Amino acid sequence: MLDADIKQQLSQYLQLLEGDVLIKVSASSDDAVSNDMLAFLEELAGMSPRITTEKAQLARTPSFSVNRVGEDTGIVFAGIPLGHEFTSLVLALLQVSGRAPKVEQSVIDQIKSIKGNYAFESYVSLSCHNCPDVVQALNVMSVLNPGISHTMIDGAAFKDEVESKDILAVPSVFLNGEFFGSGRMSLEEIIAKISDAPDASEFEGKEPFDVLVIGGGPAGASSAIYAARKGIRTGIVAERFGGQVMDTVGIENFISVKYTEGAKLAASLEEHVKEYNVDVMKLQRAKRLEKKDFIEVELENGAVLKSKTVILSTGARWRNVGVPGEAEFKNKGVAYCPHCDGPLFAGKHVAVIGGGNSGIEAAIDLAGIVSHVTVLEFMPELKADSVLQDRLYSLPNVTVHKNVQTKEITGTDKVNGISFIDRATGEEKHVELQGVFVQIGLVPNTDWLGDTLERTRMGEIVVDRHGATSLPGVFAAGDCTNSPYKQIIISMGSGATAALGAFDYLIRN
């Protein structure tokens, strides 16, 4: 099942196994997925003398567990972890064998200190680029704490189970049989949900910073690195590293890198920042900014950080349509990531709201999975590039409605339709369908700033050519600003500009 290139890479990784691994296999003889899984595991075991397999009866069939000899680790894969989850399997094998996970010691200690029994189940699709982070985080927790177990479930292999639980977004995580969370979650975020998150007392006594960066996306990471390289006291507050980049599948316009993926770039950003003397404060969100003797930033946990200068790089988030039913049916048919959640709507009718590049790309991708795609565009014409429009109109299972306004997303316990108004005639129409993908651009994460500094009517922070805002000592960079183009490489450049601008401000003031 593995091509020659993957086998060659895998054989190199398997040489890093530090101990023996026992794979317990639960399979049936009359199931195609079971047969494929058996062939896959036989091929895997044949590549290393440290891997052995044995038959077992697990909670789900087909599935297999990855264990130390004589000790169950609690890691189970229900289905065949190929696609984006192949890396999750490789890491599980290495970590179960005794190879230490690449996690900070403080996080390891926190995981080991968790008391109680936690049985996690994560439902994924193999095309989901957000899912591996969750799967790998839960596997690490299972390896380090005997009270924690985790089963990854491929939704395509267990469709009835997915349907019975009304799972319409991945990853969807259940804990001890109850819904725990959906969407991308970092290891630290998961730990914080089942143990104590850092409170304000942990930030007491911090000396004022020279530069304090708010946000951990490309702009924030660039700002922190450039500031730290100047030898000044630098801190960064980030809910998570990577920001919107984490929701990007393929990146092909990052100059000098022909292709990478959002999660890989985000991990590289964090790794690069940690190469410098930067005080990294993750899982934190700012809620207030005020200029006094120092610039004060209050976090949502009540802590107050002080700095001589601040760089705002809070990025942007998916824009909501703002119609009845959108919030009510989020993850119940309303979705924002076609790559992640598209496979859950196989054979169903879905709508895509938005006629820009992202919307039309989503419609094209979905048309290969679902039975029909209905595209709704507010403007009289689509805004996507002509090459995308040509591809869209060549597809037989796509209907495009232009110059329409979405009125309501309908449903009971999940989405069952969408209503929209023809802006030219005023006629209201309703289409019965099972899913709605919202692709109408981004909105800056600047609401918390209020009138503290100048923003555009769209909420973007107004900056000058040095990255300075209207509030002296406060700079901004990236997608939260009025930069006309929202691109990763432009955000990184603006982060560097803001850091250099802040350094120049410190020299002059």
FENTA-V25539 format. One record per backbone hydrogen bond with DSSP energy under -0.5 kcal/mol. CO is the residue of the C=O (numbers start at 0). NH is the residue of the N-H. If there is no record, write none. Layout:
BEGIN
{{CO,NH} {CO,NH}}
END
This chain:
BEGIN
{{2,6} {3,7} {4,8} {5,9} {6,10} {7,11} {8,12} {9,13} {10,14} {12,15} {13,16} {19,68} {20,22} {20,51} {21,23} {21,66} {22,24} {22,53} {23,64} {24,26} {24,55} {25,61} {25,62} {27,30} {30,34} {31,35} {32,36} {33,37} {34,38} {35,39} {36,40} {37,41} {38,42} {39,43} {40,44} {41,45} {43,46} {44,47} {47,50} {49,20} {49,51} {51,22} {53,24} {55,57} {62,25} {63,76} {64,23} {64,66} {65,74} {66,21} {67,70} {70,67} {73,75} {73,149} {74,65} {75,77} {75,151} {76,63} {76,78} {77,153} {78,80} {79,81} {81,84} {82,85} {84,88} {85,89} {86,90} {87,91} {88,92} {89,93} {90,94} {91,95} {92,96} {93,98} {94,97} {100,102} {103,106} {103,107} {104,108} {105,109} {106,110} {107,111} {108,112} {110,113} {117,119} {117,148} {118,175} {119,150} {120,173} {121,123} {121,152} {122,170} {122,171} {123,154} {124,127} {125,83} {126,128} {127,131} {129,133} {130,133} {130,134} {131,135} {132,136} {133,137} {134,138} {135,139} {136,140} {137,141} {138,142} {139,143} {140,144} {144,147} {146,117} {148,119} {149,75} {150,121} {151,77} {151,153} {152,123} {152,154} {153,156} {153,157} {157,161} {158,162} {159,163} {160,164} {161,166} {162,165} {165,167} {170,182} {171,122} {172,179} {172,180} {173,120} {174,177} {177,174} {180,172} {185,189} {186,190} {187,191} {188,192} {189,193} {190,193} {190,194} {198,201} {199,202} {200,203} {202,205} {208,307} {209,308} {210,212} {210,234} {211,310} {212,214} {212,236} {213,312} {215,241} {216,220} {217,221} {218,222} {219,223} {220,224} {221,225} {222,226} {223,227} {224,228} {226,229} {226,231} {227,230} {232,209} {232,210} {233,278} {234,212} {235,237} {235,280} {236,214} {237,282} {237,283} {238,282} {241,244} {242,245} {243,246} {244,247} {247,261} {248,261} {249,251} {250,259} {252,254} {253,256} {255,257} {256,253} {259,250} {260,264} {261,265} {262,266} {263,267} {264,268} {265,269} {266,270} {267,271} {268,272} {269,273} {271,274} {272,275} {275,277} {276,233} {277,279} {278,235} {278,280} {279,281} {280,237} {284,299} {287,297} {289,291} {289,295} {293,291} {293,295} {294,306} {295,289} {296,304} {297,286} {297,287} {298,301} {300,199} {302,298} {304,296} {305,208} {306,294} {308,211} {309,311} {309,474} {310,213} {310,312} {311,476} {312,216} {314,444} {316,442} {322,325} {323,408} {324,328} {326,329} {328,331} {328,333} {330,167} {331,414} {332,334} {332,435} {333,330} {334,437} {335,337} {336,340} {337,341} {340,343} {341,344} {342,345} {344,347} {347,370} {347,371} {348,433} {348,434} {349,373} {350,436} {351,353} {351,375} {352,438} {354,382} {354,383} {355,359} {356,360} {357,361} {358,362} {359,363} {360,364} {361,365} {362,366} {363,367} {364,367} {365,368} {365,369} {368,346} {371,349} {372,374} {372,398} {373,351} {374,400} {375,353} {376,402} {376,403} {378,402} {384,387} {384,388} {385,389} {386,390} {387,391} {388,392} {389,393} {390,393} {391,394} {394,397} {396,372} {398,374} {399,401} {400,376} {402,422} {403,405} {404,420} {406,323} {407,409} {407,418} {409,415} {409,416} {413,411} {415,432} {416,409} {417,430} {418,406} {418,407} {419,428} {420,404} {420,422} {421,425} {426,421} {428,419} {430,417} {434,350} {435,334} {435,437} {436,352} {436,438} {440,318} {442,316} {443,445} {445,448} {446,449} {448,451} {453,461} {455,458} {459,455} {460,481} {463,466} {466,475} {467,463} {469,471} {470,473} {472,309} {472,474} {473,468} {474,311} {476,479} {477,480} {479,460} {484,486} {486,490} {487,491} {488,492} {489,493} {490,494} {491,495} {492,496} {493,497} {494,498} {495,499} {496,500} {497,501} {498,502} {499,503} {500,504} {501,505} {502,506} {503,507} {504,508}}
END
